[in-house]
Amino acid sequence: MDRFSFLNAAHTEFFAQLYDQYLENPDSVEPSWRSFFQGFDFGMETYNGENQVTQIANVPSSTAENNSAAEKLQKEFNVIKLIDAYRTRGHLFTRTNPVHKRRTYSPTLDIENFGLSKADLSTVFDAAKVIKIAPCSLADILGHLDKIYCQSIGVEYMYLRNPNDIQWIQSRIGHNDNQPNFSADEKRTILYKLNQAVSFENFLHTKYVGQKRFSLEGGESIIPAIDALIEKAAEKGVEHFVMGMAHRGRLNVLANIFGKSTQDIFGEFDGKDYNDQEYFDGDVKYHLGLTAEKTTSTGKTININLAPNPSHLETVGAVIEGITRAKQDKYFPEDFSKVLPISVHGDAAIAGQGLLYEIIQMAQLDGYKTGGTIHIVINNQVGFTTNYLDARSSTYCTDIAKVTLSPVLHVNADDAEAVVHVMSFALDFRMKFGRDVFVDLLGYRKYGHNEGDEPRFTQPLLYKIIAKHKNPRDIYAEKLLAEGVIDADYVKTLEVEYKSRLEVNLEESRKKELTVITPFMQNEWQGFSKAGITQMLKNVDTSYPKEKLEAVANAICNLPTDKKFINKIQKLINDRKTMFFETNKLDWAMAEHLAYGSLLQEGYDVRISGQDVERGTFSHRHAVVKVEDSEEEVILINNLEGKKGKFHIYNSLLSEYGVLGFDYGYALANPKALTIWEAQFGDFSNGAQIMIDQYVSCGEDKWNNQNGIVLLLPHGYEGQGAEHSSGRMERFLQLCARQNMYVADCTTPANFFHLLRRQMKTNFRKPLVVFTPKSLLRDPRVVSSIEELENGSFQETFDDETVNKAEVKTLVFCTGKFYYDITAEREKNGRNDVAVVRIEQLFPLPVEQLKAIIAKYPNADDYVWAQEEPKNMGAYGYMLMNFDLVKWRLASLKVSAASASGSSTRAKNRQIKAIKMVFDKNFIR
């Protein structure tokens, strides 16, 4: 009887269950099984190994021959189950850990667990075809499986849901049994980069004893890996690289990948002062970034960027995605593959920092996708002092990858060729599928968290092992020596040459008195000046011709006539047309749209993102309207004829930290785009506090980076509770210093219009924080005329032009919505002796303007700072610290732990009392 192939029928429970699963959902079955089931009635037919289908109904069921065939068939399927086990669980049994014994996982891949025995090792199985090899013995099959799945590389991918992805991966790792196959020249290049990595760390360790550098030792193989990744990516058409990483190994990457002058690095180690004294304080050396033009070995010119970052791990991951997307939108809108983001993580951080989840969830969203990121983990297997078993509940630090069904490759950092090999896989996957891929580089940390730390306090056994462990360069050199690729003196020669260059640069660096920090991505900022705010705002023209405003209005006030919209949208758009073309009373949303349209006409891009920004949390914006029957999106401003810029608006995922980080990065890479992040409510910005504290407020001071990001923070006390009242003005004002950003609280649509335009019309950039209204969005008192947009400019203050200044005894200063509450009470009580001055820009505080206003009120003797926030919040403390020309009397709520009451009745009563305090200096709360 002919020998049955691995596709023969076997009436086993496993087979039956799999077939039932196939009948219910073919795509849920592993591709090789699905191929088998397609077109076959396994109850009636069998495959004869020669691509012919024959009936087996007449095969005698009781003959010895048939019993033998059935047993053979059963074992064929057992081998298939074994193969499937290697694919799904082989990564648990790899040789990927250079210093630890692996944890024990059960069941193992022993053949006895699959109904096979040592007696079967010499048996030839057709099931070998599943792994794309000819029928061979079980021993040979096991050999292939072990090489593919269980040596220096472990691959996780069977959770992917697209069969094409799985088939591609299986084909890719099946080639050469997932083993590196480099030429002698390629091997020497790997060794060359390894030597740079090792020698650089050794040099710093001897020249700067005890100084923090967060060395790469234990993970040096990432240097040849990134070098190979960049080289190969350039060959595939990548032109821009955007990389983010924390402190571990950063100096090594700057020197040996980005080509940063080691003279500059040594100057930073020597602690010299900076050449910029006025606006720059600098940062520690292992936080700085760099942009460089680099020529690959084949002559391709590429732009490479390593973004600066603070010690808050993983923040830079969001920033580099925004930088990448800005470059893609600007240079390659039709081919995102041209810009490659590379995110380097620590194992403790990628497992422990929730920001990673936010970033990963952006990966395939229209407003945030970047065509796939290559994530590399420098896996030290220990945090500061925390063992990995105490640092996560997941099996791997990279299990976050499963959120986006991204493949993961675990690789032994001591096997330099394997590390470079997996980078090639990661690049190919990203370029083909446009999705994320993760590389888990399992190594160790030679010293403690920093070079002055004592790791034996907490990991004494581990560090006994590490102390005796050879570095990856020496391990690889021994391998190449044994292969005859190099001779015995090769590494020593490399080391001497490299360290000689470092010695020369060290000597030269010590001849320089000051340290010069090159701003990151300066190539994107040509034509922009670095300066303080006050001296640069005097001649900024934000006016705009009426006829061009009319063109914008025509675009945003006319719905397509061939599409049907709900009645409320029809009315809203018609109301906009009426306010512009008939009543000349423009509300907040109308002025906002006109600002965007005017900038688009002038060639600026506009990007807005945040939760529900397309409609607007308070249903005021409606930048995107939906067709009633199909939910087709219509962006009316895109109908603006002659616009030169691009308009992008995206509802974000429910994230503040990650999205603000993304948009900060976007603004960093494109200063000619008005980049806006809007919080759903103002104090939701506290979810992004790290980004605000570490980037928005001080990025220019630490890294010399300008950034024009705009934060719109809805603010106003309207009885909606503690989380829906305050934008936490006091926190932003506390961060203000040395003209680092603007903080504004506008009260008119026209002033908001001019503020947005001013953000783009200057030849420098500063972050802008705007406390925007809620109830005022539809308040009939809060309107502006077309003429105010056409001829005006941003007003930092508004004096009270409704009173006789000689009659005024009480001069009230306030900001934002509270102005309308106070003036309504004044009108109600006929208090002509009270004037109300609005401060529209809180920082930089327009001190000279305020002095001039005060001088206009010769009989005033009662100066009031009025705010609706509690005394310990809002702008009161800031005003006390920054304006002492008058002695303030405070009208506000009492100090409070929460920003507002949860009771609308209580909130209203408190507001009434605060207003009464404005008019009655003797009123007691």
Buried (B, 14 or more C-beta within 10 A) or exposed (E): EEEBBBBBBBEBEBBEEBBEBBEEEEEEBBBBBBBBBEEBEBEEBBBBBEEEEEEBEEEEEEEEEBEEBBEBBBBBBBBBBBBBBBBBBBBBBBBBBBBEEEEEEEEEBEBEBBBBEEEBBEBBBBBBBBBEEEBBBBEBBBEBBBBBBBBBBBBBBBEBEEBEBBBBBBEBBBEEBBBBEBEEEBBBBBBBBBBBBBBBBBBBBEBBEEBBBBBBBBBBBBBBBBBBBBBBBBEBEBBBBBBBBBBBBBBBBBBBBBEBBBBBBBBBBBEBEBEBEEBBEBBBBBBBBBBBEBEBEEEBEBBBBBBBBBEBBBBBBBBBBBBBBBBBBBBBEEEBBBBBBBBBBBBBBBBBBEBBEBBBBBBBEEBBBBBBBBBBBBBBBBBEBBEBEEBBEEEBBBBBBBEBBBBBBBBBBBBBBBBBBBBBBBBBBBBBBBBBBBBBBBBBBBBBBBBEBEBBEBBEEBBEEBEEBEBBBBBBBEBBBEEEBBEEEBBEEBBEEBBEEBEEBBEBBEEBEEBEBBBBBEEBBEEBEBBBBEEBBEEBEBBBEEEBBBBBBBBBBBBEEEBEBEEEBBEBBEBBBEBBEEEBBBBBBBBBBBBBBBBBBBEBBBBBBBBBBBBBBBEBBBBBBBBBEEEEEBBBBBBBEEBEBBBBBBBBBEBBBBBBBBBBBBBBBBBBBBBBBBBBBBBBBBBBBBBBBBBBBBBBBBBBBBBBBBBBBBBBBBBBBBBBBBBBBBBBBEBBEBBBBBBBBBBBBBBBBBBBBBBBBBEBBBBBBBBBBBBBBBBEEBBBBBEBBBEBBBBBBBBBEEBEBEEBBBBBBBBBBBBBBBBEBBEEEEBBBBBBBBBBBBBBBBEEBBEEBBEBBEEBEBBBBBBBBBBBBBBBBBBEEBBEEBEBBBBBBEEBEEBBBEEEEEBBEBBEBBBBBBBEEEEEE
